[in-house]
Amino acid sequence: MEMTKNAISWFEIPVADFERAKKFYQTIFDYEMPEMMMEGVRMGILLHDRDNGGIGGAICHGQGYKPAGENGPKVYLDGGEDLNTVLHRVNGAGGQVILPKTPIGGDMGQFAFFGDTEGNVVGLYSSK
C-alpha cells in the first residue's frame, strides 16, 4: 500500500442513548452538535474543520452500533490547546475522567482518557 497522509479518514463512536450522548458531547466540547440520518443510523457530527481538510467523526445510534466499553478501540479526540478545558466538564456532564492530562515523552504533546455516558472510553489529545 502507498503511504497515506492520515491513518484515519472517519470514525464513529457507538452510543446506546443518542440524546444522552449528544448532550454529553455538546457539553464537554461546548458546541451545538449537528445531526443527520444515514441508512437508518442517527449520527451526531463531532466538531471538526471539514472545509479545511479536517478529519471528522460522529456518535452513532442504530443497528450494528453497540458501545464496546473499556475494551473497544481507542479514539483520541482533539482536546484543543489545554485538555483540562474539556476534562473539567466531563464529570458534570455525566462522564468520568479516567486518566487526567498526561504528558507524552519527547515533547509529543499530552493525552487523557474519559468515560462517556455510554460506557465508551475515549481519549483526548493535544500537541501542546
CORVENPE-V239026 format. One record per run of one state. SS is the DSSP state (helix for helix, strand for strand, loop for the rest). FROM is the first residue (numbers start at 1). TO is the last residue. Records with the same first field share a line. If there is no record, write none. Layout:
BEGIN
SS=FROM-TO  FROM-TO
END
This chain:
BEGIN
loop=1-9  15-17  30-34  39-40  46-49  53-55  62-68  72-75  79-82  94-95  104-109  116-120  127-128
strand=10-14  35-38  41-45  56-61  76-78  96-103  110-115  121-126
helix=18-29  50-52  69-71  83-93
END
